């Protein structure tokens, strides 16, 4: 090809040689120079063309059929991704605990082994909308999901632990159903609310940078068929200022005149006989305030906290409080924590049914020490103990004070 182009150009030049006699010699010399440059350019282009042929020799041509096959594969992958998209919107979470405990309740000794297992399925149903369903071991007790081992290996109960929706379009949130307690509790204080309690009703709040608000309408009974449609109204406001968090609230629990709500027991609250039936003596109109603060001591976190409650409706025995401190945090392999608190809870300071089920055997009318420690064997697996030492029924006017000791050794797993 290169030779053909050169010959053609040369022929054209020679063919016109006859006319060169009529062209000045200077112009003819310039023309020959331009001709030589043109030949060099043709040769260079020819060389580039040969290089391109060599570079593309092993490449297959893309055909229309190839493009259609590729588009079909992309469409299939898109459908498969849409079919499995739900898995990205759903997550499992839960925990398992094995516990050994010894209890000395004023001379009555007891040992037992217990388990607690909880699992919840949390789904992102729509933008800003969460729906949850959870199960847990245990029976009907509203403040315990523990299951005592034994019974010849009998099967154990599984109950509904969570069933709720939560909508959070911005800082505002709204939820309903059987939920995790939304109220702020300093250092997870169980002075008013047991950790296992899942209140049932409608809840709303606001989570801001400095301020937060929680409110509730919690059912005691929701069916008016038998005239039992009582509910707990409550609200709490708080602020976060650096390491400090402080919150105050009010709860209205209308129990006066009602019979025992669970297990025919008042769990320390005052009762009286009316029309031949034992009923609650007081309502529980609770004023609450709690605070905690977190600092570092060397490389260890240190938390101090306090919680207080007072019942406006009771005549006496109407106050309760907790003060405590926690050093360290057993949340990663090799980390540990120590915690101490003092608690005093008079008989009618709060609604006894929903308070801590472990402290002094549960309910109200007790005071004493709580000491605990934990160590993280690996991430999400801890080994620890909790020890209670105090008195149940410490009000001598109501009953004889008796000592109460309880040791719990736990191993816990989270997932």
C-alpha positions as CSV (number, residue, x, y, z in Angstrom):
1,X,0.0,0.0,0.0
2,X,2.8,2.3,0.9
3,X,4.6,1.6,-2.4
4,X,1.4,2.1,-4.4
5,X,0.8,5.5,-2.9
6,X,4.4,6.5,-3.5
7,X,4.4,5.3,-7.1
8,X,1.1,7.1,-7.8
9,X,2.4,10.3,-6.5
10,X,5.7,9.9,-8.4
11,X,3.8,9.1,-11.6
12,X,1.8,12.3,-11.2
13,X,5.0,14.3,-10.8
14,X,6.8,12.7,-13.7
15,X,3.8,12.9,-15.9
16,X,4.0,16.6,-15.4
17,X,7.7,16.8,-16.0
18,X,7.1,17.9,-19.6
19,X,5.6,21.0,-18.3
20,X,8.5,21.8,-16.0
21,X,10.3,23.7,-18.8
22,X,7.7,26.4,-18.5
23,X,8.1,26.6,-14.6
24,X,10.9,28.7,-13.1
25,X,13.7,26.5,-11.5
26,X,13.1,27.9,-8.0
27,X,9.5,27.0,-8.0
28,X,10.3,23.6,-9.3
29,X,12.8,23.0,-6.5
30,X,10.2,24.1,-3.9
31,X,7.7,21.7,-5.4
32,X,10.1,18.8,-5.2
33,X,10.8,19.6,-1.6
34,X,7.1,19.5,-0.8
35,X,6.7,16.2,-2.6
36,X,9.5,14.6,-0.5
37,X,7.7,15.8,2.7
38,X,4.4,14.4,1.4
39,X,6.1,11.0,0.8
40,X,7.5,11.0,4.4
41,X,4.1,11.7,5.8
42,X,2.5,8.9,3.8
43,X,5.1,6.5,5.1
44,X,4.5,7.6,8.7
45,X,0.7,7.1,8.4
46,X,1.2,3.7,6.9
47,X,3.5,2.6,9.8
48,X,0.8,3.8,12.3
49,X,-1.8,1.8,10.5
50,X,0.3,-1.4,10.7
51,X,0.7,-0.8,14.5
52,X,-3.0,-0.5,15.0
53,X,-3.7,-3.7,13.0
54,X,-1.2,-5.6,15.2
55,X,-2.7,-4.1,18.5
56,X,-6.3,-5.1,17.5
57,X,-5.5,-8.5,16.0
58,X,-6.6,-10.5,19.1
59,X,-9.7,-8.4,19.9
60,X,-13.1,-9.8,19.2
61,X,-15.6,-7.5,17.6
62,X,-18.7,-6.6,19.7
63,X,-21.8,-7.5,17.9
64,X,-25.4,-6.5,18.4
65,X,-26.1,-10.0,19.7
66,X,-23.4,-9.6,22.3
67,X,-24.9,-6.4,23.5
68,X,-28.4,-7.9,23.8
69,X,-27.0,-10.9,25.8
70,X,-25.2,-8.5,28.2
71,X,-28.3,-6.4,28.7
72,X,-30.3,-9.6,29.5
73,X,-27.7,-10.6,32.2
74,X,-27.9,-7.1,33.7
75,X,-31.7,-7.3,33.8
76,X,-31.5,-10.7,35.5
77,X,-29.1,-9.4,38.2
78,X,-31.4,-6.5,38.8
79,X,-34.4,-8.7,39.4
80,X,-32.3,-11.0,41.8
81,X,-31.2,-7.9,43.7
82,X,-34.7,-6.7,44.1
83,X,-35.9,-10.1,45.2
84,X,-33.3,-10.2,48.0
85,X,-33.6,-6.5,48.9
86,X,-35.7,-7.4,52.0
87,X,-32.7,-9.0,53.6
88,X,-31.0,-5.6,53.8
89,X,-34.0,-4.2,55.6
90,X,-34.4,-6.9,58.2
91,X,-32.0,-7.8,61.1
92,X,-32.0,-10.2,64.0
93,X,-30.8,-9.3,67.5
94,X,-31.0,-11.0,70.8
95,X,-29.1,-12.4,73.8
96,X,-28.8,-15.4,76.0
97,X,-28.0,-15.6,79.7
98,X,-27.2,-18.6,82.0
99,X,-27.5,-17.8,85.7
100,X,-26.7,-19.6,89.0
101,X,-28.1,-18.0,92.1
102,X,-28.2,-18.4,95.9
103,X,-30.9,-16.6,97.9
104,X,-31.0,-16.3,101.7
105,X,-34.4,-14.6,102.5
106,X,-34.3,-14.2,106.2
107,X,-33.3,-17.8,107.0
108,X,-35.0,-19.5,104.0
109,X,-32.2,-20.7,101.7
110,X,-32.6,-21.4,98.0
111,X,-30.4,-22.3,95.1
112,X,-31.4,-22.5,91.4
113,X,-30.2,-22.4,87.8
114,X,-32.0,-20.2,85.3
115,X,-31.9,-19.2,81.7
116,X,-33.1,-16.2,79.7
117,X,-33.2,-16.1,76.0
118,X,-34.5,-13.3,73.8
119,X,-34.7,-12.9,70.0
120,X,-36.2,-10.1,68.0
121,X,-36.7,-9.5,64.3
122,X,-36.5,-5.8,63.4
123,X,-37.6,-4.7,59.9
124,X,-37.4,-1.3,58.1
125,X,-40.9,-1.4,56.8
126,X,-40.7,1.9,55.0
127,X,-38.7,5.1,55.1
128,X,-38.4,6.2,58.8
129,X,-40.7,3.3,59.9
130,X,-39.5,0.4,62.0
131,X,-41.5,-2.7,63.0
132,X,-40.3,-5.2,65.5
133,X,-41.4,-8.7,66.8
134,X,-39.6,-10.4,69.7
135,X,-39.9,-13.6,71.7
136,X,-38.5,-14.4,75.1
137,X,-38.4,-17.2,77.6
138,X,-40.5,-17.0,80.8
139,X,-44.1,-17.0,81.8
140,X,-46.6,-14.2,82.4
141,X,-44.5,-12.3,84.9
142,X,-44.3,-8.7,83.5
143,X,-40.9,-8.1,85.0
144,X,-39.1,-11.4,84.4
145,X,-38.2,-13.5,81.4
146,X,-36.2,-16.0,83.4
147,X,-37.0,-19.7,83.2
148,X,-35.9,-22.0,86.0
149,X,-34.3,-25.2,84.8
150,X,-35.5,-28.6,86.0
151,X,-38.7,-30.4,85.8
152,X,-37.1,-33.5,84.3
153,X,-36.1,-31.6,81.2
154,X,-39.6,-30.4,80.5
155,X,-40.1,-27.9,77.6
156,X,-40.0,-24.2,78.6
157,X,-42.4,-21.4,77.9
158,X,-41.8,-18.9,75.1
159,X,-43.8,-15.7,75.2
160,X,-44.4,-12.5,73.1
161,X,-41.7,-10.0,74.3
162,X,-42.0,-7.3,71.7
163,X,-44.5,-6.3,69.1
164,X,-44.3,-2.6,68.0
165,X,-44.0,0.0,65.3
166,X,-41.8,3.1,65.5
167,X,-42.0,6.1,63.2
168,X,-39.3,8.7,63.3
169,X,-39.5,11.3,60.5
170,X,-37.0,13.6,62.2
171,X,-36.2,14.3,65.9
172,X,-39.8,13.5,66.7
173,X,-40.8,9.9,67.1
174,X,-44.0,7.9,67.7
175,X,-44.3,4.2,68.6
176,X,-47.0,1.8,69.7
177,X,-47.5,-1.7,70.9
178,X,-45.4,-3.7,73.3
179,X,-42.1,-1.9,73.4
180,X,-38.7,-1.4,75.0
181,X,-39.1,1.1,77.8
182,X,-38.4,4.6,76.2
183,X,-37.8,6.4,79.5
184,X,-34.3,7.6,80.4
185,X,-33.0,5.7,83.4
186,X,-29.7,6.8,84.9
187,X,-27.2,4.0,84.5
188,X,-30.1,1.6,83.7
189,X,-31.6,2.2,87.2
190,X,-34.4,-0.1,88.0
191,X,-35.8,2.0,90.8
192,X,-39.1,2.5,89.0
193,X,-38.9,0.2,85.9
194,X,-37.5,-3.3,85.8
195,X,-35.2,-3.9,82.8
196,X,-37.4,-6.8,81.6
197,X,-40.6,-4.8,81.6
198,X,-42.1,-4.2,78.1
199,X,-44.7,-1.5,78.6
200,X,-47.8,-1.7,76.3
201,X,-49.5,1.4,74.8
202,X,-48.7,4.5,72.8
203,X,-45.4,6.5,73.2
204,X,-44.0,9.7,71.7
205,X,-41.0,11.9,72.2
206,X,-38.4,14.2,70.9
207,X,-34.6,13.5,70.6
208,X,-32.7,16.8,70.2
209,X,-29.1,17.7,70.5
210,X,-29.6,19.2,74.0
211,X,-33.1,18.3,75.1
212,X,-35.2,15.2,74.9
213,X,-38.8,14.4,75.8
214,X,-40.5,11.1,76.5
215,X,-44.2,10.5,77.0
216,X,-46.5,7.5,77.4
217,X,-50.0,6.1,77.7
218,X,-49.4,2.6,79.2
219,X,-52.2,0.2,79.6
220,X,-52.9,-1.4,83.0
221,X,-56.1,-2.8,81.5
222,X,-57.4,-1.8,78.1
223,X,-60.7,-3.6,77.8
224,X,-63.6,-1.6,79.2
225,X,-65.9,-4.6,79.1
226,X,-65.4,-5.2,82.8
227,X,-64.9,-1.6,83.6
228,X,-61.1,-2.0,83.7
229,X,-59.6,0.5,81.3
230,X,-56.9,2.1,83.6
231,X,-53.7,3.5,82.1
232,X,-50.5,5.0,83.2
233,X,-50.0,8.6,81.9
234,X,-46.5,9.9,82.0
235,X,-44.0,12.4,80.7
236,X,-40.3,13.1,81.1
237,X,-38.0,16.0,80.0
238,X,-34.3,16.0,80.1
239,X,-31.1,17.6,78.9
240,X,-27.6,16.5,77.9
241,X,-24.8,18.8,78.8
242,X,-21.4,17.4,78.0
243,X,-20.9,14.4,80.3
244,X,-24.0,15.2,82.3
245,X,-27.6,14.0,81.7
246,X,-30.5,15.1,83.9
247,X,-34.2,14.3,83.6
248,X,-37.3,14.9,85.5
249,X,-40.8,13.4,85.0
250,X,-44.2,12.6,86.3
251,X,-46.2,9.4,86.2
252,X,-49.9,9.0,87.1
253,X,-50.8,5.4,88.0
254,X,-54.4,5.1,89.1
255,X,-54.5,2.0,91.3
256,X,-56.5,3.1,94.4
257,X,-59.4,0.7,94.8
258,X,-58.2,-1.8,92.3
259,X,-57.6,-5.5,93.2
260,X,-54.2,-7.0,92.8
261,X,-53.3,-6.7,89.1
262,X,-51.0,-9.7,88.9
263,X,-50.6,-12.9,90.9
264,X,-52.9,-11.7,93.7
265,X,-50.0,-9.9,95.2
266,X,-49.3,-6.2,96.0
267,X,-45.5,-6.7,96.1
268,X,-45.1,-4.4,99.1
269,X,-47.6,-1.7,98.2
270,X,-50.2,-0.8,100.9
271,X,-53.6,-2.5,100.6
272,X,-56.9,-2.4,102.4
273,X,-60.2,-4.2,102.5
274,X,-63.2,-2.6,100.8
275,X,-66.5,-4.3,100.3
276,X,-64.9,-7.6,101.3
277,X,-62.1,-7.3,98.7
278,X,-58.4,-6.5,99.2
279,X,-57.5,-3.5,97.0
280,X,-54.7,-0.9,96.6
281,X,-54.9,1.8,99.1
282,X,-53.2,4.5,97.0
283,X,-52.7,5.8,93.6
284,X,-49.1,6.3,92.5
285,X,-48.6,9.9,91.5
286,X,-44.9,9.9,91.0
287,X,-42.4,12.7,90.8
288,X,-39.1,11.5,89.5
289,X,-35.7,13.0,88.9
290,X,-32.5,11.2,87.8
291,X,-29.0,12.1,86.7
292,X,-25.7,10.6,85.7
293,X,-22.3,11.8,84.6
294,X,-19.4,10.0,82.8
295,X,-15.7,10.8,83.1
296,X,-12.4,9.1,82.5
297,X,-10.0,7.9,85.2
298,X,-6.9,7.1,83.3
299,X,-8.0,4.9,80.5
300,X,-11.2,3.7,82.3
301,X,-14.6,5.3,82.1
302,X,-16.2,6.3,85.4
303,X,-19.9,6.8,85.8
304,X,-21.8,8.2,88.8
305,X,-25.5,8.3,89.0
306,X,-28.6,9.0,91.2
307,X,-32.3,8.3,90.9
308,X,-35.2,9.6,93.1
309,X,-38.9,9.0,93.2
310,X,-41.7,10.3,95.5
311,X,-45.4,9.4,95.6
312,X,-47.6,12.4,96.0
313,X,-50.7,10.4,97.0
314,X,-49.3,8.3,99.8
315,X,-49.5,9.4,103.5
316,X,-46.0,8.0,104.4
317,X,-43.4,5.5,103.2
318,X,-43.5,7.4,100.0
319,X,-39.9,7.9,98.9
320,X,-37.1,5.9,97.2
321,X,-33.7,6.6,95.8
322,X,-30.5,5.1,94.3
323,X,-27.0,6.4,94.4
324,X,-24.1,4.5,92.7
325,X,-20.9,4.4,90.7
326,X,-19.5,2.3,87.9
327,X,-15.9,1.9,86.9
328,X,-14.9,0.4,83.5
329,X,-17.0,-1.2,80.8
330,X,-17.0,-4.8,79.8
331,X,-17.9,-4.4,76.2
332,X,-14.8,-5.7,74.4
333,X,-12.5,-8.7,74.9
334,X,-10.3,-8.2,78.0
335,X,-12.3,-5.3,79.4
336,X,-14.0,-5.3,82.8
337,X,-16.3,-3.3,85.1
338,X,-17.1,-2.8,88.7
339,X,-20.3,-1.3,90.1
340,X,-21.7,-0.3,93.5
341,X,-25.0,1.2,94.5
342,X,-27.1,1.8,97.5
343,X,-30.9,1.6,97.2
344,X,-33.8,2.5,99.5
345,X,-37.4,2.0,98.4
346,X,-40.2,2.5,100.8
347,X,-43.4,0.6,100.5
348,X,-45.5,3.1,98.6
349,X,-42.7,5.1,96.9
350,X,-43.6,3.6,93.5
351,X,-45.8,1.0,91.8
352,X,-44.3,-2.2,93.1
353,X,-45.4,-4.5,90.3
354,X,-43.1,-3.0,87.7
355,X,-40.0,-2.2,89.8
356,X,-36.7,-4.3,90.0
357,X,-37.6,-8.0,90.4
358,X,-34.1,-8.9,91.8
359,X,-33.5,-6.2,94.4
360,X,-34.6,-7.6,97.8
361,X,-36.7,-10.2,96.1
362,X,-38.7,-7.7,94.0
363,X,-41.3,-5.1,94.7
364,X,-40.9,-2.3,97.2
365,X,-40.2,-2.0,101.0
366,X,-36.5,-2.8,101.0
367,X,-33.1,-1.3,101.2
368,X,-29.5,-2.4,100.8
369,X,-26.3,-2.7,98.8
370,X,-25.8,-3.9,95.3
371,X,-22.3,-4.9,94.1
372,X,-21.5,-6.3,90.7
373,X,-18.6,-7.0,88.4
374,X,-18.2,-8.4,84.9
375,X,-15.3,-9.4,82.5
376,X,-15.5,-9.7,78.7
377,X,-14.1,-13.1,77.8
378,X,-14.5,-12.2,74.1
379,X,-16.6,-9.6,72.3
380,X,-20.2,-10.0,73.3
381,X,-19.5,-12.7,75.8
382,X,-19.2,-11.7,79.5
383,X,-18.9,-13.5,82.8
384,X,-19.9,-11.7,86.0
385,X,-21.7,-11.6,89.3
386,X,-24.2,-9.5,91.3
387,X,-24.6,-9.5,95.0
388,X,-27.4,-8.0,97.0
389,X,-27.1,-7.5,100.8
390,X,-29.9,-5.7,102.7
391,X,-33.2,-5.8,104.4
392,X,-36.7,-6.6,103.2
393,X,-39.6,-4.9,105.0
394,X,-37.3,-2.4,106.8
395,X,-40.3,-0.4,108.1
396,X,-40.8,-1.8,111.6
397,X,-44.3,-0.4,111.8
398,X,-45.5,-2.6,109.0
399,X,-43.5,-5.8,109.5
400,X,-40.4,-7.2,111.1
401,X,-37.2,-6.4,109.3
402,X,-35.4,-9.5,107.9
403,X,-32.1,-9.8,106.2
404,X,-31.9,-10.6,102.5
405,X,-28.8,-11.9,100.6
406,X,-28.7,-12.9,97.0
407,X,-25.8,-13.9,94.8
408,X,-26.2,-14.2,91.0
409,X,-23.4,-15.5,88.7
410,X,-24.1,-14.9,85.1
411,X,-22.6,-15.7,81.7
412,X,-24.1,-13.6,78.9
413,X,-24.0,-13.7,75.1
414,X,-25.2,-11.1,72.7
415,X,-25.9,-11.3,69.0
